[in-house]
Each structure stands twice: as structure tokens, then as C-alpha cells.
Amino acid sequence: MRSERKLDHIRHALSHSESPIHYFDEVDIVHQSLGKLDWNQIDISIKLGELSASSPLFVNAMTGGGGEKTKEINGRLAKVARAAGISMAVGSQMAAIRNKEERETYEIVRKENPDGVVFANVGSEAGWKEAEIAIDMLEADALQIHLNTVQELVMPEGDRDFSNRLENIKEIILKAHIPVIVKEVGFGMSSETIKELKSLGCRYVDVGGKGGTNFSKVENERREDRMEGFNSWGIPTPISIMESRSMDYVIASGGIRSGVDGAKALILGAEAFGMAGPMLKTLIEGGESVLNRRIDHIHHELKSVMMVMGCKEIEELKGKPYVLHGETNNWAVQLRA
Ligand code: FMN
């Protein structure tokens, strides 16, 4: 059952071991000694094409569609997002498109945060009709279309037919009146993928790279004959950002744990960054006020990096000097990223 699967995902995403490599630890920002801004001058608001937000940080897609428990989580995340003034995505709405009873598990997000920036979410099996239902359900400000081929293949009951994907993405981008963000779920994006997405009219991607929540491991927990070789599959998030630079708007997610990681993503070429697993873990273990404190802390760290690097605005971070180490550097050298 789809609703049970959503609860399994939460359980395994919270309990599975962390990525052995934190790829953002392999990116060093080149320090500058002559910071000369006043803290009050630093502005972390962003404009992403037609989207405006008070912070580049957002709560990335996770849940809904698993009955009362997922409604409660989405409601609490929405309250936190509202208090912090950050954007929030819901998890895949395919469950509510197929079963109307699940709609309230997503609608709660708009109810709790009537004026906030909210992203709808569908899979690439959705055509325009389904996408429109998902957008209307939330009066969404943007729509995410997730690409999760590896997850579906490792998932015992997962999809095996992706033959309509490109047509669906193209149609939705053409017909939607809001930004459409094509996103991965933790396996990253290559320059080849970016090129193909651009040919479909795509202007926004969330690279959803390797290094954070690992959906091969999550799905392997749910199957008997494990597909272990996929546990290390994917393109690290910093490399995915670098591979995506030709896209109009790049959003980073996958393994971002702090404001310093977020700043590194922005320096490498992203315009915004999302966090999923760590937000959920903090909410469930600590509650709403602890999650709000964590978000404040992330903003404090981000502003601190901007102070050191002499950036009054978020977009000034892009292209600041950095040095890569270890596996991340191997990827960059071999892909000439
Ligand atoms: N991404 C989607 O696009 N749709 C989903 O329905 C979805 N469900 C998720 C459920 C859980 C419990 C988690 C932890 C993540 C989910 N994701 C989903 C992926 C996240 O949006 C994100 O791309 C990925 O977890 C990497 O970010 P992280 O390392 O900060 O968790």
C-alpha cells in the first residue's frame, strides 16, 4: 500500500546510517580576512525567476499521503516554515491524486501557512491533468517533478515504465503558470541530464545529490534480496551543482546539514538549498521549537559566511574561490567540472 510505504520511508530515512562521506566537508571556501560589512546590511532574501523568498533555505519534499501521521508531520513542518519565513515542499502528491481521502494530509500545509511559499510535488509519471490537481490542492507557488529512477528500481513494488517521462515533463512545463522544478531525490544530476532537461524547456532544477538521505538504502531495508551495489550510486551534491551550471536556476539538496554547507552550495553555483531528512529528524526528536532554533542557527551561519566573504546579498556568493579535496576532487577532475 502506498500509504504504508510513506510511513516506511519516514522510519527508514530516520534510522538508516549517515552517508560515509560528507561531500561538503571536501569543499573549502578560500578565507578572506578583510570583512568590512555591518551585520545589518546582510540580506539573505532571494529571487529565483518568478519566485521570491526571504531565505535560500527551504524544507524539501517529504511527506503526505500516509494518513493522520503524515498530516500531523506536514502540519508541524508548515508551522515551523511559517514561523521561520522559509519555503516548504510537500512529498509526492500522487497518493492524493489517486485517493481523495489523502488530500487533507497535504492541504494542511496551506491551511497552516496561508501566505507562505509552498511547492507541490508529483512524479514524472504524472501528466498535466494530475499536475494541475496537485497545484490546485495547495494553491502552490511552484511545482516539483521528482525523478527517482533508482529508488523505483530498488523498491520491490516500484515503477518499471518510464517511457512517458519526457513527454509529461515537457507538457507540464508548457502548461503550468508557475515555476516547474525538476528534482532528483538523492542520486544527483549529470551535465547530460541537464542538457536534456533544457531541451524540454526546463529552467529550474533541484539536483538532489548523493551525500544525504539515501533512498537505495531506504528501499533495500524494505526488500529481502538486496541490491547493495546501488547503495553507493549517484553523483555527489557539490559535483551535481557544478554539472548544472548551464541551467537558469539551480537548487541544491542532498546532504546539506548547516548554513556553512548551504553557503558552499551557493558558492558552487546554486541559488537556493533544501534540507529534508535533517529537518524531519530534528522535528521528530526535538519538536517544533528545536527545529525553529536549528533554522535560526543555519541562517546565522550563512550570514557569518557572507560577512567573512564580503557578500551583502546571496547572489554575491556565487563564484567565490574554493578548493576541492578527496573524492569530490576526483569527480571534478575526471568530469572536468
Ligand atoms: N522527494 C520527493 O521529491 N518526493 C517525495 O515524496 C519525497 N519523499 C521523501 C521522504 C522522506 C522521509 C525523505 C527524508 C525524503 C524524501 N524526498 C522526497 C527526498 C528529499 O526531498 C530530498 O531530495 C532528499 O532527501 C535529499 O535531501 P536530504 O539529504 O536533505 O534529506
Boltz pocket constraint, residues with backbone or C-beta under 6 A from the ligand:
constraints:
  - pocket:
      binder: B
      contacts: [[A, 6], [A, 9], [A, 10], [A, 13], [A, 60], [A, 61], [A, 62], [A, 63], [A, 90], [A, 91], [A, 92], [A, 121], [A, 122], [A, 144], [A, 145], [A, 146], [A, 183], [A, 184], [A, 185], [A, 186], [A, 208], [A, 209], [A, 211], [A, 212], [A, 213], [A, 253], [A, 254], [A, 255], [A, 256], [A, 274], [A, 275], [A, 276], [A, 277], [A, 278], [A, 280]]
      max_distance: 6.0
